[in-house]
Amino acid sequence: MPGKESEEGPVEVAAAEDGAEEDLGGLTMEELQEGQEAALALEDMMALSAQTLLHAEVDELYQEVRPLGQGRFGRVILVTHRQKGTHLALKQLPKTSTSLRGFLYEFCVGLSLGTHAAIVAAYGIGIESANSYSFLTEPVLHGDLITYIKPKVGLPQPAAKRCASQLACALEHIHSQGLVYRDLKPENVLVCDPACRRVKLTDFGHTRPRGTLLRLTGPPIPYTAPELCAPPPLPEGLPIQPALDAWALGVLVFCLLTGYFPWDQPLLDTDPFYEDFVIWQASGQPQDRPQPWYGLSPAADTLLWGLLDPHPRKRSPVGAVKGYLGQPWRQRDGEAEELEQDPEAPKGKQPLCLAVAARPSTSICSLRVSHLRPGRSLFPPLGLGGSWTLMGPSNSVPIPCKTLPGTL
């Protein structure tokens, strides 16, 4: 059977006794083999990286310039090499909350995937200090994607398409390596320029080999695929598949086009907006779309119906996005076009900083959807435990809480 997920890193994925798909939790033997190979390759890479860690204090090697991000389990800072003057991003994880194995796992996953143009490049330099572990990546200085998504508006359509296309390519690359990303959200998408012409996926602490067994231990949120909310097919949990990332990509594309989530939880018995979507999707009648979907085009409806199919085996792969780039995704595109006017953000219009909170059980965090309900907030107070704050320039201010009007 596939290995059970460990918070400390991957575990060996054992072979099943027979090839019956139902005995593999929905996985084929070929898919299971891909996960096995990925897990073994990462184990070898971790063993080698453990032998080549630099043992030094970070400030002996690098000069801190400014913070880029602060999280519950660590921080990311912009640094310069003291001798060469090279600018780099350094992710620092305290030993009080990170084991050596957990650090090596995230470090090695980043190294193995970072050659893709839409993934943050990790450099092969790991550092062990007295109180922390650190590794270096390329610096991406224009904030994360959530700072560009306007409430109730989203992104300009060209920017939304570019982001979706690049993220789909990044996820395809991850899946081709036998891995599942598992943590797609705007906070994990870094923006390379103020016009969102290029974005890069980052943070691979929750990436796991295909077939790793996973249980949902906290309440679901919009990015949580519905199969994680159902009783798992195996006693140990659900063998994870790329379909989990396809679902999250569908939710993210909806957010990019609308500025809000399609539902709060993918649960038929508790979320009327998800129930409306499932009924609408099953009807095959695009003209009967629920109100949160009013502004989307028929092409966007079809794309999202595929990515958000409740049945993982019927769900479209992430690459389906590329087949819809030549078609309109909105019925009308009247949103502000600031991102398209000037690739250089003017003074006073730098990316804003936003504090977001994570549910530690699922690690998937961000906006709580309002569903356009009267008096509900698109960006409500965040006090759910874990947190991650993206730091913009020194003149950045927090994004204010927006309360939606009672239009329904």
MARNUNU-354861 format. One record per residue (C-alpha): x, y, z; residue in three letters; residue number from 0. Coordinates in steps of 0.25 Angstrom, whole numbers, plus 5000, padded with zeros to 4 digits. Example, Ala and Ser with C-alpha at 12.3 -4.5 7.8 and 13.67 -1.06 7.14 Angstrom:
REM residues 2
+------+------+------+------+-----+
:   c1 :   c2 :   c3 : code : pos :
+------+------+------+------+-----+
: 5049 : 4982 : 5031 :  ALA :   0 :
: 5055 : 4996 : 5029 :  SER :   1 :
+------+------+------+------+-----+
REM end
This chain:
REM residues 408
+------+------+------+------+-----+
:   c1 :   c2 :   c3 : code : pos :
+------+------+------+------+-----+
: 5000 : 5000 : 5000 :  MET :   0 :
: 5004 : 5014 : 4998 :  PRO :   1 :
: 5012 : 5020 : 5010 :  GLY :   2 :
: 5005 : 5029 : 5021 :  LYS :   3 :
: 5008 : 5043 : 5021 :  GLU :   4 :
: 5018 : 5048 : 5031 :  SER :   5 :
: 5019 : 5063 : 5036 :  GLU :   6 :
: 5034 : 5060 : 5036 :  GLU :   7 :
: 5035 : 5057 : 5021 :  GLY :   8 :
: 5032 : 5046 : 5012 :  PRO :   9 :
: 5032 : 5031 : 5016 :  VAL :  10 :
: 5034 : 5019 : 5007 :  GLU :  11 :
: 5023 : 5015 : 4998 :  VAL :  12 :
: 5021 : 5000 : 4999 :  ALA :  13 :
: 5016 : 4992 : 4987 :  ALA :  14 :
: 5002 : 4987 : 4988 :  ALA :  15 :
: 5000 : 4972 : 4988 :  GLU :  16 :
: 4991 : 4972 : 4975 :  ASP :  17 :
: 4988 : 4981 : 4964 :  GLY :  18 :
: 4973 : 4983 : 4966 :  ALA :  19 :
: 4970 : 4998 : 4965 :  GLU :  20 :
: 4960 : 4998 : 4976 :  GLU :  21 :
: 4970 : 4991 : 4985 :  ASP :  22 :
: 4979 : 5003 : 4983 :  LEU :  23 :
: 4969 : 5014 : 4987 :  GLY :  24 :
: 4967 : 5018 : 4972 :  GLY :  25 :
: 4981 : 5018 : 4968 :  LEU :  26 :
: 4986 : 5009 : 4956 :  THR :  27 :
: 4999 : 5001 : 4958 :  MET :  28 :
: 5006 : 5011 : 4948 :  GLU :  29 :
: 5002 : 5023 : 4957 :  GLU :  30 :
: 5006 : 5016 : 4970 :  LEU :  31 :
: 5020 : 5013 : 4963 :  GLN :  32 :
: 5022 : 5028 : 4960 :  GLU :  33 :
: 5020 : 5031 : 4975 :  GLY :  34 :
: 5029 : 5020 : 4979 :  GLN :  35 :
: 5040 : 5025 : 4970 :  GLU :  36 :
: 5038 : 5040 : 4974 :  ALA :  37 :
: 5039 : 5036 : 4989 :  ALA :  38 :
: 5051 : 5028 : 4987 :  LEU :  39 :
: 5058 : 5039 : 4979 :  ALA :  40 :
: 5055 : 5049 : 4990 :  LEU :  41 :
: 5061 : 5040 : 5001 :  GLU :  42 :
: 5074 : 5038 : 4993 :  ASP :  43 :
: 5074 : 5053 : 4991 :  MET :  44 :
: 5072 : 5056 : 5006 :  MET :  45 :
: 5083 : 5047 : 5010 :  ALA :  46 :
: 5093 : 5054 : 5001 :  LEU :  47 :
: 5088 : 5068 : 5005 :  SER :  48 :
: 5090 : 5064 : 5020 :  ALA :  49 :
: 5105 : 5062 : 5017 :  GLN :  50 :
: 5107 : 5075 : 5010 :  THR :  51 :
: 5100 : 5085 : 5019 :  LEU :  52 :
: 5108 : 5097 : 5023 :  LEU :  53 :
: 5110 : 5099 : 5038 :  HIS :  54 :
: 5111 : 5114 : 5040 :  ALA :  55 :
: 5103 : 5125 : 5045 :  GLU :  56 :
: 5095 : 5132 : 5034 :  VAL :  57 :
: 5100 : 5146 : 5038 :  ASP :  58 :
: 5114 : 5142 : 5036 :  GLU :  59 :
: 5111 : 5139 : 5021 :  LEU :  60 :
: 5100 : 5148 : 5017 :  TYR :  61 :
: 5095 : 5162 : 5021 :  GLN :  62 :
: 5080 : 5164 : 5023 :  GLU :  63 :
: 5074 : 5174 : 5015 :  VAL :  64 :
: 5059 : 5173 : 5019 :  ARG :  65 :
: 5048 : 5163 : 5022 :  PRO :  66 :
: 5040 : 5157 : 5011 :  LEU :  67 :
: 5031 : 5148 : 5019 :  GLY :  68 :
: 5028 : 5144 : 5033 :  GLN :  69 :
: 5021 : 5131 : 5037 :  GLY :  70 :
: 5018 : 5123 : 5049 :  ARG :  71 :
: 5029 : 5113 : 5046 :  PHE :  72 :
: 5039 : 5122 : 5040 :  GLY :  73 :
: 5043 : 5134 : 5032 :  ARG :  74 :
: 5048 : 5138 : 5018 :  VAL :  75 :
: 5057 : 5150 : 5017 :  ILE :  76 :
: 5065 : 5157 : 5005 :  LEU :  77 :
: 5080 : 5156 : 5007 :  VAL :  78 :
: 5093 : 5159 : 5000 :  THR :  79 :
: 5105 : 5151 : 5000 :  HIS :  80 :
: 5115 : 5158 : 5008 :  ARG :  81 :
: 5127 : 5156 : 4998 :  GLN :  82 :
: 5120 : 5155 : 4985 :  LYS :  83 :
: 5108 : 5165 : 4988 :  GLY :  84 :
: 5098 : 5155 : 4981 :  THR :  85 :
: 5084 : 5157 : 4985 :  HIS :  86 :
: 5077 : 5145 : 4990 :  LEU :  87 :
: 5064 : 5140 : 4997 :  ALA :  88 :
: 5067 : 5132 : 5010 :  LEU :  89 :
: 5057 : 5124 : 5016 :  LYS :  90 :
: 5060 : 5121 : 5031 :  GLN :  91 :
: 5053 : 5111 : 5040 :  LEU :  92 :
: 5055 : 5110 : 5055 :  PRO :  93 :
: 5060 : 5097 : 5060 :  LYS :  94 :
: 5049 : 5098 : 5071 :  THR :  95 :
: 5038 : 5096 : 5061 :  SER :  96 :
: 5046 : 5089 : 5050 :  THR :  97 :
: 5053 : 5075 : 5050 :  SER :  98 :
: 5065 : 5073 : 5041 :  LEU :  99 :
: 5057 : 5063 : 5033 :  ARG : 100 :
: 5046 : 5072 : 5031 :  GLY : 101 :
: 5056 : 5083 : 5026 :  PHE : 102 :
: 5063 : 5074 : 5017 :  LEU : 103 :
: 5050 : 5069 : 5011 :  TYR : 104 :
: 5045 : 5083 : 5007 :  GLU : 105 :
: 5059 : 5087 : 5003 :  PHE : 106 :
: 5061 : 5075 : 4993 :  CYS : 107 :
: 5047 : 5076 : 4987 :  VAL : 108 :
: 5050 : 5091 : 4984 :  GLY : 109 :
: 5063 : 5087 : 4978 :  LEU : 110 :
: 5057 : 5076 : 4969 :  SER : 111 :
: 5046 : 5085 : 4964 :  LEU : 112 :
: 5052 : 5098 : 4963 :  GLY : 113 :
: 5057 : 5097 : 4949 :  THR : 114 :
: 5043 : 5100 : 4943 :  HIS : 115 :
: 5041 : 5115 : 4939 :  ALA : 116 :
: 5028 : 5116 : 4947 :  ALA : 117 :
: 5034 : 5110 : 4960 :  ILE : 118 :
: 5043 : 5118 : 4970 :  VAL : 119 :
: 5058 : 5113 : 4967 :  ALA : 120 :
: 5065 : 5107 : 4979 :  ALA : 121 :
: 5080 : 5108 : 4980 :  TYR : 122 :
: 5087 : 5096 : 4986 :  GLY : 123 :
: 5092 : 5103 : 4998 :  ILE : 124 :
: 5086 : 5098 : 5012 :  GLY : 125 :
: 5091 : 5104 : 5025 :  ILE : 126 :
: 5090 : 5098 : 5039 :  GLU : 127 :
: 5092 : 5109 : 5050 :  SER : 128 :
: 5092 : 5107 : 5065 :  ALA : 129 :
: 5077 : 5110 : 5065 :  ASN : 130 :
: 5071 : 5109 : 5051 :  SER : 131 :
: 5072 : 5103 : 5037 :  TYR : 132 :
: 5072 : 5111 : 5025 :  SER : 133 :
: 5073 : 5110 : 5010 :  PHE : 134 :
: 5074 : 5120 : 4998 :  LEU : 135 :
: 5065 : 5123 : 4986 :  THR : 136 :
: 5064 : 5133 : 4976 :  GLU : 137 :
: 5058 : 5146 : 4981 :  PRO : 138 :
: 5044 : 5150 : 4976 :  VAL : 139 :
: 5041 : 5164 : 4981 :  LEU : 140 :
: 5027 : 5168 : 4976 :  HIS : 141 :
: 5019 : 5161 : 4987 :  GLY : 142 :
: 5009 : 5149 : 4986 :  ASP : 143 :
: 4997 : 5148 : 4977 :  LEU : 144 :
: 4987 : 5151 : 4988 :  ILE : 145 :
: 4991 : 5165 : 4989 :  THR : 146 :
: 4987 : 5167 : 4974 :  TYR : 147 :
: 4973 : 5161 : 4975 :  ILE : 148 :
: 4963 : 5172 : 4977 :  LYS : 149 :
: 4951 : 5168 : 4985 :  PRO : 150 :
: 4938 : 5166 : 4977 :  LYS : 151 :
: 4947 : 5168 : 4964 :  VAL : 152 :
: 4958 : 5159 : 4963 :  GLY : 153 :
: 4969 : 5162 : 4953 :  LEU : 154 :
: 4968 : 5167 : 4939 :  PRO : 155 :
: 4965 : 5156 : 4929 :  GLN : 156 :
: 4979 : 5156 : 4922 :  PRO : 157 :
: 4986 : 5155 : 4936 :  ALA : 158 :
: 4977 : 5144 : 4941 :  ALA : 159 :
: 4979 : 5136 : 4928 :  LYS : 160 :
: 4994 : 5138 : 4929 :  ARG : 161 :
: 4994 : 5134 : 4944 :  CYS : 162 :
: 4985 : 5121 : 4941 :  ALA : 163 :
: 4994 : 5117 : 4930 :  SER : 164 :
: 5007 : 5118 : 4937 :  GLN : 165 :
: 5002 : 5111 : 4949 :  LEU : 166 :
: 4996 : 5100 : 4941 :  ALA : 167 :
: 5009 : 5098 : 4934 :  CYS : 168 :
: 5016 : 5098 : 4948 :  ALA : 169 :
: 5006 : 5088 : 4953 :  LEU : 170 :
: 5008 : 5079 : 4941 :  GLU : 171 :
: 5023 : 5079 : 4944 :  HIS : 172 :
: 5021 : 5075 : 4958 :  ILE : 173 :
: 5012 : 5064 : 4954 :  HIS : 174 :
: 5021 : 5059 : 4944 :  SER : 175 :
: 5031 : 5056 : 4955 :  GLN : 176 :
: 5021 : 5047 : 4962 :  GLY : 177 :
: 5018 : 5058 : 4973 :  LEU : 178 :
: 5005 : 5065 : 4977 :  VAL : 179 :
: 5007 : 5080 : 4981 :  TYR : 180 :
: 4995 : 5080 : 4991 :  ARG : 181 :
: 4996 : 5095 : 4995 :  ASP : 182 :
: 4991 : 5103 : 4983 :  LEU : 183 :
: 4986 : 5117 : 4988 :  LYS : 184 :
: 4989 : 5131 : 4985 :  PRO : 185 :
: 4999 : 5133 : 4997 :  GLU : 186 :
: 5008 : 5122 : 4990 :  ASN : 187 :
: 5009 : 5129 : 4977 :  VAL : 188 :
: 5019 : 5140 : 4976 :  LEU : 189 :
: 5018 : 5151 : 4966 :  VAL : 190 :
: 5030 : 5155 : 4958 :  CYS : 191 :
: 5025 : 5169 : 4953 :  ASP : 192 :
: 5014 : 5178 : 4956 :  PRO : 193 :
: 5006 : 5175 : 4944 :  ALA : 194 :
: 5006 : 5160 : 4948 :  CYS : 195 :
: 5012 : 5156 : 4935 :  ARG : 196 :
: 5020 : 5145 : 4942 :  ARG : 197 :
: 5017 : 5137 : 4954 :  VAL : 198 :
: 5024 : 5126 : 4961 :  LYS : 199 :
: 5020 : 5115 : 4971 :  LEU : 200 :
: 5027 : 5114 : 4984 :  THR : 201 :
: 5027 : 5107 : 4997 :  ASP : 202 :
: 5027 : 5092 : 4996 :  PHE : 203 :
: 5026 : 5087 : 5010 :  GLY : 204 :
: 5013 : 5080 : 5007 :  HIS : 205 :
: 5017 : 5074 : 4994 :  THR : 206 :
: 5016 : 5059 : 4995 :  ARG : 207 :
: 5019 : 5047 : 4985 :  PRO : 208 :
: 5006 : 5042 : 4978 :  ARG : 209 :
: 4999 : 5031 : 4986 :  GLY : 210 :
: 5003 : 5036 : 5000 :  THR : 211 :
: 4992 : 5034 : 5009 :  LEU : 212 :
: 4985 : 5046 : 5015 :  LEU : 213 :
: 4974 : 5049 : 5025 :  ARG : 214 :
: 4966 : 5062 : 5026 :  LEU : 215 :
: 4968 : 5066 : 5041 :  THR : 216 :
: 4961 : 5079 : 5041 :  GLY : 217 :
: 4949 : 5086 : 5035 :  PRO : 218 :
: 4949 : 5087 : 5020 :  PRO : 219 :
: 4951 : 5100 : 5013 :  ILE : 220 :
: 4949 : 5104 : 4998 :  PRO : 221 :
: 4962 : 5098 : 4993 :  TYR : 222 :
: 4959 : 5085 : 4999 :  THR : 223 :
: 4955 : 5075 : 4989 :  ALA : 224 :
: 4941 : 5068 : 4992 :  PRO : 225 :
: 4948 : 5054 : 4992 :  GLU : 226 :
: 4956 : 5058 : 5005 :  LEU : 227 :
: 4943 : 5061 : 5012 :  CYS : 228 :
: 4937 : 5047 : 5009 :  ALA : 229 :
: 4941 : 5034 : 5017 :  PRO : 230 :
: 4954 : 5030 : 5012 :  PRO : 231 :
: 4955 : 5018 : 5002 :  PRO : 232 :
: 4966 : 5011 : 5011 :  LEU : 233 :
: 4966 : 5011 : 5026 :  PRO : 234 :
: 4979 : 5019 : 5026 :  GLU : 235 :
: 4974 : 5030 : 5018 :  GLY : 236 :
: 4972 : 5035 : 5003 :  LEU : 237 :
: 4984 : 5032 : 4994 :  PRO : 238 :
: 4987 : 5046 : 4988 :  ILE : 239 :
: 4986 : 5049 : 4973 :  GLN : 240 :
: 4988 : 5061 : 4964 :  PRO : 241 :
: 4973 : 5063 : 4964 :  ALA : 242 :
: 4974 : 5070 : 4977 :  LEU : 243 :
: 4983 : 5080 : 4970 :  ASP : 244 :
: 4973 : 5081 : 4959 :  ALA : 245 :
: 4962 : 5085 : 4969 :  TRP : 246 :
: 4970 : 5095 : 4976 :  ALA : 247 :
: 4974 : 5101 : 4962 :  LEU : 248 :
: 4959 : 5102 : 4958 :  GLY : 249 :
: 4956 : 5109 : 4971 :  VAL : 250 :
: 4968 : 5119 : 4969 :  LEU : 251 :
: 4963 : 5122 : 4955 :  VAL : 252 :
: 4949 : 5125 : 4960 :  PHE : 253 :
: 4956 : 5135 : 4970 :  CYS : 254 :
: 4964 : 5141 : 4960 :  LEU : 255 :
: 4952 : 5144 : 4951 :  LEU : 256 :
: 4942 : 5149 : 4962 :  THR : 257 :
: 4950 : 5153 : 4975 :  GLY : 258 :
: 4943 : 5143 : 4984 :  TYR : 259 :
: 4941 : 5128 : 4986 :  PHE : 260 :
: 4930 : 5120 : 4980 :  PRO : 261 :
: 4927 : 5114 : 4993 :  TRP : 262 :
: 4931 : 5112 : 5007 :  ASP : 263 :
: 4932 : 5097 : 5008 :  GLN : 264 :
: 4930 : 5086 : 4998 :  PRO : 265 :
: 4919 : 5080 : 5006 :  LEU : 266 :
: 4906 : 5077 : 5000 :  LEU : 267 :
: 4899 : 5077 : 5014 :  ASP : 268 :
: 4904 : 5090 : 5019 :  THR : 269 :
: 4908 : 5099 : 5008 :  ASP : 270 :
: 4896 : 5104 : 4999 :  PRO : 271 :
: 4906 : 5110 : 4989 :  PHE : 272 :
: 4913 : 5097 : 4987 :  TYR : 273 :
: 4900 : 5090 : 4986 :  GLU : 274 :
: 4895 : 5100 : 4975 :  ASP : 275 :
: 4908 : 5098 : 4968 :  PHE : 276 :
: 4907 : 5083 : 4968 :  VAL : 277 :
: 4892 : 5083 : 4963 :  ILE : 278 :
: 4896 : 5093 : 4952 :  TRP : 279 :
: 4908 : 5085 : 4947 :  GLN : 280 :
: 4899 : 5072 : 4947 :  ALA : 281 :
: 4888 : 5079 : 4939 :  SER : 282 :
: 4898 : 5082 : 4928 :  GLY : 283 :
: 4890 : 5096 : 4926 :  GLN : 284 :
: 4900 : 5107 : 4926 :  PRO : 285 :
: 4889 : 5118 : 4925 :  GLN : 286 :
: 4884 : 5113 : 4939 :  ASP : 287 :
: 4897 : 5118 : 4946 :  ARG : 288 :
: 4896 : 5121 : 4961 :  PRO : 289 :
: 4898 : 5136 : 4964 :  GLN : 290 :
: 4913 : 5135 : 4968 :  PRO : 291 :
: 4915 : 5130 : 4954 :  TRP : 292 :
: 4908 : 5141 : 4947 :  TYR : 293 :
: 4920 : 5149 : 4941 :  GLY : 294 :
: 4927 : 5137 : 4935 :  LEU : 295 :
: 4926 : 5133 : 4920 :  SER : 296 :
: 4921 : 5119 : 4915 :  PRO : 297 :
: 4936 : 5115 : 4912 :  ALA : 298 :
: 4940 : 5118 : 4927 :  ALA : 299 :
: 4928 : 5110 : 4931 :  ASP : 300 :
: 4932 : 5098 : 4923 :  THR : 301 :
: 4947 : 5100 : 4928 :  LEU : 302 :
: 4943 : 5101 : 4943 :  LEU : 303 :
: 4932 : 5090 : 4942 :  TRP : 304 :
: 4944 : 5080 : 4938 :  GLY : 305 :
: 4954 : 5085 : 4948 :  LEU : 306 :
: 4943 : 5085 : 4959 :  LEU : 307 :
: 4936 : 5072 : 4956 :  ASP : 308 :
: 4933 : 5065 : 4969 :  PRO : 309 :
: 4938 : 5052 : 4964 :  HIS : 310 :
: 4953 : 5052 : 4964 :  PRO : 311 :
: 4954 : 5041 : 4953 :  ARG : 312 :
: 4945 : 5050 : 4944 :  LYS : 313 :
: 4952 : 5063 : 4948 :  ARG : 314 :
: 4960 : 5070 : 4937 :  SER : 315 :
: 4975 : 5071 : 4938 :  PRO : 316 :
: 4982 : 5084 : 4941 :  VAL : 317 :
: 4986 : 5085 : 4927 :  GLY : 318 :
: 4972 : 5087 : 4922 :  ALA : 319 :
: 4974 : 5102 : 4925 :  VAL : 320 :
: 4983 : 5103 : 4913 :  LYS : 321 :
: 4971 : 5099 : 4904 :  GLY : 322 :
: 4963 : 5111 : 4908 :  TYR : 323 :
: 4973 : 5123 : 4907 :  LEU : 324 :
: 4968 : 5127 : 4893 :  GLY : 325 :
: 4954 : 5129 : 4898 :  GLN : 326 :
: 4948 : 5140 : 4907 :  PRO : 327 :
: 4946 : 5136 : 4922 :  TRP : 328 :
: 4937 : 5147 : 4926 :  ARG : 329 :
: 4924 : 5151 : 4919 :  GLN : 330 :
: 4928 : 5166 : 4920 :  ARG : 331 :
: 4941 : 5171 : 4925 :  ASP : 332 :
: 4939 : 5184 : 4932 :  GLY : 333 :
: 4949 : 5183 : 4943 :  GLU : 334 :
: 4960 : 5193 : 4946 :  ALA : 335 :
: 4972 : 5191 : 4937 :  GLU : 336 :
: 4983 : 5197 : 4946 :  GLU : 337 :
: 4991 : 5185 : 4944 :  LEU : 338 :
: 4992 : 5186 : 4929 :  GLU : 339 :
: 4995 : 5201 : 4928 :  GLN : 340 :
: 5009 : 5201 : 4933 :  ASP : 341 :
: 5018 : 5190 : 4937 :  PRO : 342 :
: 5025 : 5199 : 4947 :  GLU : 343 :
: 5017 : 5201 : 4959 :  ALA : 344 :
: 5016 : 5216 : 4962 :  PRO : 345 :
: 5020 : 5221 : 4976 :  LYS : 346 :
: 5009 : 5219 : 4986 :  GLY : 347 :
: 5004 : 5207 : 4978 :  LYS : 348 :
: 5014 : 5197 : 4983 :  GLN : 349 :
: 5008 : 5183 : 4986 :  PRO : 350 :
: 5001 : 5183 : 5000 :  LEU : 351 :
: 5005 : 5174 : 5011 :  CYS : 352 :
: 4994 : 5165 : 5016 :  LEU : 353 :
: 4994 : 5156 : 5028 :  ALA : 354 :
: 4987 : 5142 : 5026 :  VAL : 355 :
: 4984 : 5131 : 5035 :  ALA : 356 :
: 4985 : 5116 : 5033 :  ALA : 357 :
: 4978 : 5105 : 5039 :  ARG : 358 :
: 4989 : 5096 : 5044 :  PRO : 359 :
: 4982 : 5083 : 5041 :  SER : 360 :
: 4981 : 5086 : 5026 :  THR : 361 :
: 4991 : 5097 : 5024 :  SER : 362 :
: 4982 : 5102 : 5013 :  ILE : 363 :
: 4979 : 5117 : 5017 :  CYS : 364 :
: 4974 : 5130 : 5012 :  SER : 365 :
: 4962 : 5137 : 5009 :  LEU : 366 :
: 4949 : 5133 : 5015 :  ARG : 367 :
: 4938 : 5134 : 5005 :  VAL : 368 :
: 4926 : 5143 : 5006 :  SER : 369 :
: 4917 : 5137 : 4996 :  HIS : 370 :
: 4911 : 5151 : 4994 :  LEU : 371 :
: 4903 : 5149 : 5007 :  ARG : 372 :
: 4899 : 5162 : 5014 :  PRO : 373 :
: 4908 : 5167 : 5024 :  GLY : 374 :
: 4919 : 5156 : 5022 :  ARG : 375 :
: 4933 : 5160 : 5020 :  SER : 376 :
: 4942 : 5156 : 5009 :  LEU : 377 :
: 4954 : 5158 : 5017 :  PHE : 378 :
: 4949 : 5155 : 5032 :  PRO : 379 :
: 4958 : 5156 : 5044 :  PRO : 380 :
: 4969 : 5145 : 5044 :  LEU : 381 :
: 4971 : 5138 : 5057 :  GLY : 382 :
: 4971 : 5123 : 5053 :  LEU : 383 :
: 4984 : 5119 : 5059 :  GLY : 384 :
: 4996 : 5119 : 5049 :  GLY : 385 :
: 4999 : 5131 : 5041 :  SER : 386 :
: 5008 : 5136 : 5030 :  TRP : 387 :
: 5010 : 5151 : 5027 :  THR : 388 :
: 5016 : 5155 : 5013 :  LEU : 389 :
: 5024 : 5168 : 5015 :  MET : 390 :
: 5023 : 5178 : 5004 :  GLY : 391 :
: 5032 : 5191 : 5003 :  PRO : 392 :
: 5033 : 5200 : 5015 :  SER : 393 :
: 5021 : 5208 : 5011 :  ASN : 394 :
: 5012 : 5196 : 5011 :  SER : 395 :
: 4999 : 5196 : 5019 :  VAL : 396 :
: 4990 : 5184 : 5022 :  PRO : 397 :
: 4978 : 5182 : 5013 :  ILE : 398 :
: 4965 : 5187 : 5020 :  PRO : 399 :
: 4954 : 5178 : 5023 :  CYS : 400 :
: 4943 : 5179 : 5013 :  LYS : 401 :
: 4928 : 5177 : 5016 :  THR : 402 :
: 4919 : 5173 : 5004 :  LEU : 403 :
: 4906 : 5180 : 5002 :  PRO : 404 :
: 4893 : 5172 : 5004 :  GLY : 405 :
: 4890 : 5169 : 4990 :  THR : 406 :
: 4883 : 5156 : 4991 :  LEU : 407 :
+------+------+------+------+-----+
REM end
